[in-house]
Every structure is written in structure tokens, then in C-alpha cells.
Amino acid sequence: MQNETLKARQPVVSRQEWEAAREQMLVKEKALTRARDALAADRRRMPWMAVEKNYTFEGPDGKASLLDLFGGRRQLIVYRAFFEPGVHGWPEQACRGCSLGADQVSHLAHLNARDTTLVYASRAPQADIVRLKARMGWEMPWYTVTDSFDKDFGVDEWHGHNAFIRDGGRIFRTYFINNRGDEAMGSVWSYLDLTALGRQEVWEDSPEGYPQTPTYKWWNWHDSYVDGAAPDKRWVEVSDAGEAAFRKRQGV
């Protein structure tokens, strides 16, 4: 396959023509980015649904409630992965699609820094989940569904991400995504754009009173986040300089 000649290819052009074509495409890409930002802003204004039922999961430390899954953070994203009897690959493997998605999950420290927890949930026993995670190198918290949680939230027969937010001990469902939209999940940004609070950066169009901090400044090495710490002064200087250079180049 590597040495096969393409049966069809696009025209080969000069550097100048290629740059012109790329600029034309960039116009469309920027329009898509703005539309995606606007969609996320609308998502942050979605109504919330109160979660009235008490759900019980099994975790590595025993029984856990839905509130426990938040890990003390304000937001929670639960991905329903298919790893259980009856799924192709059981008991050695989880669903191929869910496994591909698990391989895409970005480092959880960055989500956690935005007060957001990501967990996976399946019907497999914890012993099997622990074994699978160790072999595949996955580090996300992974719980066992023991009741009607998956059916109640639309993921009993198909994969999907449910987003929740808590106000003290009260829990609300804020969004749900599956099918093609679910395939694109995995980056810090795709997860945060799914949530009620978004990326929590000052450029975002969010309802008044939502938490927001200066863009870039909260970013950190994944092993260096400290709760409540002020942004690193040197990083503030570096990011400010980079942003200024970009704006000058763009004529903004």
C-alpha cells in the first residue's frame, strides 16, 4: 500500500498559487470557528434539568453516588463506554469505538484546572475495568453502572457524553452529545465547550456572573497546577508577548 501510486490527485501548483488557495480556505475555516464559538455560547445558555434520582456506582474504593463522581469539582462529564458481557471483544477488550475514544482523552489535569471532572462508566465489574485500564494505559476514573443511570440518560444502547453541574449538593444535567458529535471529543477544548461554564476565559460570550479568567494565563504543565495559585509571572509575560505579536501580524 505504501508504494502504490495515487489513481487521482489534486493539481500541483506553484507556492504562490498554493498560498492563495490556502487563504481562500482560511476564510471558511475562520467562519467555522466563529460559528463553533457561537454554538458553544448558546450551549452555555441551555436550560438545566434537575437530577432527582439517586444513582449508585461501583468504583475502585467501593460504592459511589453521582455526586461523588464530581470529585469535589463543580462540573462532571460522564462518558458511557461499552465494556461488559455481550460487547464484542469481552472480556479482553472494550468496544473498538469506545477504545479509540479512550485513546484520545487528553491529560485530565487541564480539565481539572477548570473545575471539571471526566469519568468513564460501564457495566463491567471493577476488577475487569482495572485490568483493562492497566493494559491499555488509560488513567481516567472509570466506574461501574449498577442501576438505570445509562437508560435514564440515553446511553443504554449507544455511546455518549453527559454533562452535569452541581450547586452544592444539587445536581443538574446541562448537555448531552452522541453520534458524530461524540467522535470529536477528547481534547481539553472539546470537553470544556460541552460544559455549562465553557472554557471560562474572558473572550467567551457567557452569561453574566460565570467564572472567567484571562486567556492563556491559566495554562500550565500538567504536573504543575496548584489550586488557587496565581498565574506564573514569566508565563504571563510570554503569552502577552505572543498575543501582541499575533495581533500585529494580523493588523488587529
C-alpha beads as a LAMMPS data file, in Angstrom:
LAMMPS data file: protein, C-alpha beads

252 atoms
251 bonds

1 atom types
1 bond types

-500.0 500.0 xlo xhi
-500.0 500.0 ylo yhi
-500.0 500.0 zlo zhi

Masses

1 110.0

Atoms # bond

1 1 1 0.000 0.000 0.000
2 1 1 2.783 2.461 0.862
3 1 1 4.276 2.299 -2.616
4 1 1 1.054 2.457 -4.608
5 1 1 0.650 5.408 -6.987
6 1 1 -2.428 7.537 -6.351
7 1 1 -5.033 6.980 -9.040
8 1 1 -6.251 10.562 -8.590
9 1 1 -4.738 13.674 -7.086
10 1 1 -5.302 17.393 -6.972
11 1 1 -3.495 19.836 -9.294
12 1 1 0.129 20.607 -8.476
13 1 1 0.662 24.379 -8.358
14 1 1 3.297 26.982 -7.520
15 1 1 3.944 28.208 -3.982
16 1 1 2.141 31.475 -4.740
17 1 1 -0.935 29.664 -6.074
18 1 1 -0.902 27.278 -3.117
19 1 1 -0.765 30.195 -0.658
20 1 1 -3.689 31.879 -2.428
21 1 1 -5.731 28.676 -2.232
22 1 1 -4.880 28.322 1.428
23 1 1 -6.007 31.910 2.137
24 1 1 -9.344 31.163 0.473
25 1 1 -9.762 28.094 2.641
26 1 1 -8.785 30.074 5.754
27 1 1 -11.771 32.375 5.242
28 1 1 -14.078 29.352 5.513
29 1 1 -12.168 27.927 8.468
30 1 1 -12.421 31.207 10.398
31 1 1 -16.153 31.331 9.700
32 1 1 -16.475 27.795 11.053
33 1 1 -14.501 28.719 14.176
34 1 1 -16.744 31.724 14.827
35 1 1 -19.838 29.569 14.273
36 1 1 -18.486 26.934 16.675
37 1 1 -17.853 29.616 19.316
38 1 1 -21.380 30.947 18.864
39 1 1 -22.800 27.431 19.208
40 1 1 -20.856 26.918 22.444
41 1 1 -22.209 30.254 23.707
42 1 1 -25.753 29.041 23.000
43 1 1 -24.953 25.791 24.780
44 1 1 -23.951 27.767 27.885
45 1 1 -27.447 29.246 27.869
46 1 1 -29.244 25.904 27.668
47 1 1 -31.726 25.252 30.477
48 1 1 -30.677 22.769 33.156
49 1 1 -32.512 19.609 34.169
50 1 1 -32.522 18.712 37.852
51 1 1 -31.339 15.169 38.610
52 1 1 -33.838 13.947 41.193
53 1 1 -32.967 10.239 41.357
54 1 1 -30.158 8.862 43.475
55 1 1 -27.736 6.793 41.392
56 1 1 -25.202 4.317 42.719
57 1 1 -21.956 3.297 41.032
58 1 1 -19.148 0.957 41.971
59 1 1 -15.684 2.477 41.965
60 1 1 -12.203 1.392 42.936
61 1 1 -12.977 2.444 46.522
62 1 1 -16.458 0.909 46.695
63 1 1 -19.905 2.427 46.259
64 1 1 -20.164 5.971 44.926
65 1 1 -23.022 8.365 44.248
66 1 1 -23.306 10.617 41.209
67 1 1 -22.237 13.474 43.472
68 1 1 -19.128 11.502 44.441
69 1 1 -18.159 11.257 40.772
70 1 1 -17.620 15.041 40.680
71 1 1 -14.554 14.569 42.868
72 1 1 -15.353 17.834 44.647
73 1 1 -15.341 19.846 41.409
74 1 1 -18.175 21.928 40.021
75 1 1 -18.672 20.137 36.713
76 1 1 -18.789 16.493 35.651
77 1 1 -18.666 14.799 32.248
78 1 1 -19.653 11.133 32.127
79 1 1 -18.815 9.038 29.062
80 1 1 -20.737 5.796 28.727
81 1 1 -18.233 3.260 27.378
82 1 1 -19.276 -0.234 26.320
83 1 1 -17.200 -2.764 28.209
84 1 1 -19.337 -5.573 29.559
85 1 1 -20.697 -9.048 28.682
86 1 1 -22.235 -9.073 25.212
87 1 1 -19.915 -6.406 23.779
88 1 1 -17.589 -7.553 21.003
89 1 1 -14.153 -8.206 22.496
90 1 1 -15.360 -9.000 26.019
91 1 1 -13.700 -9.715 28.381
92 1 1 -10.294 -8.908 26.901
93 1 1 -11.339 -5.732 25.103
94 1 1 -13.846 -2.910 25.317
95 1 1 -15.832 -1.739 22.292
96 1 1 -13.433 -0.747 19.500
97 1 1 -15.008 2.676 19.046
98 1 1 -15.069 3.409 22.771
99 1 1 -11.450 2.262 22.996
100 1 1 -10.427 4.582 20.179
101 1 1 -12.151 7.394 22.045
102 1 1 -10.365 6.494 25.280
103 1 1 -7.038 6.679 23.443
104 1 1 -7.861 10.284 22.501
105 1 1 -8.509 11.561 26.028
106 1 1 -6.201 14.472 26.828
107 1 1 -4.408 14.811 30.152
108 1 1 -7.041 15.187 32.827
109 1 1 -5.075 17.768 34.846
110 1 1 -6.047 20.508 32.386
111 1 1 -9.762 19.745 32.716
112 1 1 -9.435 19.531 36.480
113 1 1 -7.839 23.001 36.480
114 1 1 -11.121 24.275 35.050
115 1 1 -13.094 22.698 37.925
116 1 1 -14.242 19.844 35.662
117 1 1 -14.031 16.073 36.144
118 1 1 -14.209 13.493 33.352
119 1 1 -15.158 9.905 34.168
120 1 1 -15.986 6.788 32.164
121 1 1 -18.789 4.410 33.124
122 1 1 -19.580 0.848 32.016
123 1 1 -21.406 -2.206 33.346
124 1 1 -18.246 -4.277 33.674
125 1 1 -17.146 -5.219 37.218
126 1 1 -14.370 -3.106 38.717
127 1 1 -11.835 -5.945 38.561
128 1 1 -12.219 -6.113 34.785
129 1 1 -12.087 -2.319 34.426
130 1 1 -8.885 -2.100 36.469
131 1 1 -7.305 -4.845 34.367
132 1 1 -8.316 -3.207 31.077
133 1 1 -7.112 0.257 32.118
134 1 1 -3.728 -1.092 33.180
135 1 1 -3.207 -2.944 29.918
136 1 1 -4.356 -0.078 27.696
137 1 1 -2.638 2.706 29.652
138 1 1 -5.846 4.628 30.406
139 1 1 -5.937 6.817 33.505
140 1 1 -9.426 8.325 33.611
141 1 1 -11.635 7.387 36.592
142 1 1 -13.885 4.528 35.457
143 1 1 -16.998 3.442 37.338
144 1 1 -19.430 0.533 37.134
145 1 1 -23.077 1.372 36.390
146 1 1 -25.329 -0.585 38.773
147 1 1 -28.783 0.864 38.129
148 1 1 -30.787 2.740 35.473
149 1 1 -28.299 5.608 35.016
150 1 1 -27.410 4.605 31.455
151 1 1 -31.040 4.158 30.389
152 1 1 -32.184 7.371 32.072
153 1 1 -29.512 9.414 30.298
154 1 1 -29.785 7.941 26.807
155 1 1 -26.675 5.753 26.800
156 1 1 -28.006 2.259 27.462
157 1 1 -27.671 1.208 23.810
158 1 1 -25.210 3.713 22.349
159 1 1 -22.215 5.743 23.485
160 1 1 -22.477 9.380 24.582
161 1 1 -21.202 12.119 26.901
162 1 1 -23.496 13.616 29.543
163 1 1 -22.506 16.904 31.182
164 1 1 -23.572 17.855 34.698
165 1 1 -23.079 20.779 37.062
166 1 1 -23.634 20.914 40.801
167 1 1 -24.842 23.683 43.061
168 1 1 -23.811 22.464 46.483
169 1 1 -25.426 19.038 46.729
170 1 1 -27.908 19.596 43.898
171 1 1 -27.036 18.141 40.511
172 1 1 -28.256 19.314 37.101
173 1 1 -27.871 17.813 33.658
174 1 1 -26.673 20.543 31.303
175 1 1 -25.943 18.824 27.988
176 1 1 -25.711 15.532 26.104
177 1 1 -23.829 14.648 22.950
178 1 1 -23.607 11.381 20.970
179 1 1 -23.282 10.053 17.416
180 1 1 -20.978 12.105 15.155
181 1 1 -20.527 14.849 17.728
182 1 1 -19.238 12.272 20.170
183 1 1 -16.445 11.220 17.808
184 1 1 -14.742 14.604 18.084
185 1 1 -14.412 14.503 21.870
186 1 1 -11.028 14.052 23.503
187 1 1 -9.314 17.444 23.629
188 1 1 -9.458 19.806 26.594
189 1 1 -11.360 22.274 24.401
190 1 1 -13.982 19.853 23.072
191 1 1 -14.786 18.791 26.620
192 1 1 -14.955 22.329 28.013
193 1 1 -17.078 23.557 25.095
194 1 1 -19.566 20.837 26.052
195 1 1 -19.985 22.145 29.582
196 1 1 -22.256 24.778 31.052
197 1 1 -19.338 27.013 32.062
198 1 1 -17.296 26.570 28.871
199 1 1 -13.573 27.340 28.767
200 1 1 -14.078 30.056 31.394
201 1 1 -11.909 32.570 29.506
202 1 1 -12.666 36.289 29.175
203 1 1 -13.172 36.263 25.405
204 1 1 -16.151 33.908 25.643
205 1 1 -19.736 35.091 25.351
206 1 1 -21.092 33.719 28.628
207 1 1 -23.970 34.683 30.913
208 1 1 -23.176 37.365 33.449
209 1 1 -21.558 36.024 36.591
210 1 1 -19.977 32.958 35.016
211 1 1 -16.356 32.358 36.091
212 1 1 -13.817 33.705 33.581
213 1 1 -10.067 34.269 33.699
214 1 1 -7.623 35.853 31.220
215 1 1 -6.984 33.762 28.129
216 1 1 -3.845 31.574 28.186
217 1 1 -2.879 32.630 31.704
218 1 1 -4.300 29.569 33.483
219 1 1 -2.472 27.144 31.162
220 1 1 0.226 25.110 32.839
221 1 1 2.322 21.959 32.622
222 1 1 0.092 19.088 33.628
223 1 1 2.208 18.335 36.708
224 1 1 2.394 21.936 37.898
225 1 1 -1.166 23.038 38.624
226 1 1 -1.727 24.329 42.164
227 1 1 -5.264 25.140 43.291
228 1 1 -5.699 28.855 43.906
229 1 1 -2.201 29.778 42.724
230 1 1 -1.711 32.992 40.742
231 1 1 -0.560 32.591 37.109
232 1 1 3.197 32.262 36.678
233 1 1 4.590 35.764 36.048
234 1 1 7.001 34.646 33.361
235 1 1 4.244 32.778 31.513
236 1 1 2.059 35.893 31.665
237 1 1 4.869 37.874 30.009
238 1 1 5.479 35.216 27.356
239 1 1 1.798 34.782 26.471
240 1 1 1.195 38.552 26.399
241 1 1 4.126 38.992 24.010
242 1 1 2.943 36.174 21.779
243 1 1 -0.596 37.543 21.653
244 1 1 0.688 41.046 20.834
245 1 1 2.878 39.717 18.027
246 1 1 -0.035 37.785 16.563
247 1 1 -2.338 40.795 16.643
248 1 1 0.317 42.961 14.982
249 1 1 0.815 40.388 12.235
250 1 1 -2.951 40.219 11.706
251 1 1 -3.261 44.006 11.710
252 1 1 -5.647 43.949 14.680

Bonds

1 1 1 2
2 1 2 3
3 1 3 4
4 1 4 5
5 1 5 6
6 1 6 7
7 1 7 8
8 1 8 9
9 1 9 10
10 1 10 11
11 1 11 12
12 1 12 13
13 1 13 14
14 1 14 15
15 1 15 16
16 1 16 17
17 1 17 18
18 1 18 19
19 1 19 20
20 1 20 21
21 1 21 22
22 1 22 23
23 1 23 24
24 1 24 25
25 1 25 26
26 1 26 27
27 1 27 28
28 1 28 29
29 1 29 30
30 1 30 31
31 1 31 32
32 1 32 33
33 1 33 34
34 1 34 35
35 1 35 36
36 1 36 37
37 1 37 38
38 1 38 39
39 1 39 40
40 1 40 41
41 1 41 42
42 1 42 43
43 1 43 44
44 1 44 45
45 1 45 46
46 1 46 47
47 1 47 48
48 1 48 49
49 1 49 50
50 1 50 51
51 1 51 52
52 1 52 53
53 1 53 54
54 1 54 55
55 1 55 56
56 1 56 57
57 1 57 58
58 1 58 59
59 1 59 60
60 1 60 61
61 1 61 62
62 1 62 63
63 1 63 64
64 1 64 65
65 1 65 66
66 1 66 67
67 1 67 68
68 1 68 69
69 1 69 70
70 1 70 71
71 1 71 72
72 1 72 73
73 1 73 74
74 1 74 75
75 1 75 76
76 1 76 77
77 1 77 78
78 1 78 79
79 1 79 80
80 1 80 81
81 1 81 82
82 1 82 83
83 1 83 84
84 1 84 85
85 1 85 86
86 1 86 87
87 1 87 88
88 1 88 89
89 1 89 90
90 1 90 91
91 1 91 92
92 1 92 93
93 1 93 94
94 1 94 95
95 1 95 96
96 1 96 97
97 1 97 98
98 1 98 99
99 1 99 100
100 1 100 101
101 1 101 102
102 1 102 103
103 1 103 104
104 1 104 105
105 1 105 106
106 1 106 107
107 1 107 108
108 1 108 109
109 1 109 110
110 1 110 111
111 1 111 112
112 1 112 113
113 1 113 114
114 1 114 115
115 1 115 116
116 1 116 117
117 1 117 118
118 1 118 119
119 1 119 120
120 1 120 121
121 1 121 122
122 1 122 123
123 1 123 124
124 1 124 125
125 1 125 126
126 1 126 127
127 1 127 128
128 1 128 129
129 1 129 130
130 1 130 131
131 1 131 132
132 1 132 133
133 1 133 134
134 1 134 135
135 1 135 136
136 1 136 137
137 1 137 138
138 1 138 139
139 1 139 140
140 1 140 141
141 1 141 142
142 1 142 143
143 1 143 144
144 1 144 145
145 1 145 146
146 1 146 147
147 1 147 148
148 1 148 149
149 1 149 150
150 1 150 151
151 1 151 152
152 1 152 153
153 1 153 154
154 1 154 155
155 1 155 156
156 1 156 157
157 1 157 158
158 1 158 159
159 1 159 160
160 1 160 161
161 1 161 162
162 1 162 163
163 1 163 164
164 1 164 165
165 1 165 166
166 1 166 167
167 1 167 168
168 1 168 169
169 1 169 170
170 1 170 171
171 1 171 172
172 1 172 173
173 1 173 174
174 1 174 175
175 1 175 176
176 1 176 177
177 1 177 178
178 1 178 179
179 1 179 180
180 1 180 181
181 1 181 182
182 1 182 183
183 1 183 184
184 1 184 185
185 1 185 186
186 1 186 187
187 1 187 188
188 1 188 189
189 1 189 190
190 1 190 191
191 1 191 192
192 1 192 193
193 1 193 194
194 1 194 195
195 1 195 196
196 1 196 197
197 1 197 198
198 1 198 199
199 1 199 200
200 1 200 201
201 1 201 202
202 1 202 203
203 1 203 204
204 1 204 205
205 1 205 206
206 1 206 207
207 1 207 208
208 1 208 209
209 1 209 210
210 1 210 211
211 1 211 212
212 1 212 213
213 1 213 214
214 1 214 215
215 1 215 216
216 1 216 217
217 1 217 218
218 1 218 219
219 1 219 220
220 1 220 221
221 1 221 222
222 1 222 223
223 1 223 224
224 1 224 225
225 1 225 226
226 1 226 227
227 1 227 228
228 1 228 229
229 1 229 230
230 1 230 231
231 1 231 232
232 1 232 233
233 1 233 234
234 1 234 235
235 1 235 236
236 1 236 237
237 1 237 238
238 1 238 239
239 1 239 240
240 1 240 241
241 1 241 242
242 1 242 243
243 1 243 244
244 1 244 245
245 1 245 246
246 1 246 247
247 1 247 248
248 1 248 249
249 1 249 250
250 1 250 251
251 1 251 252
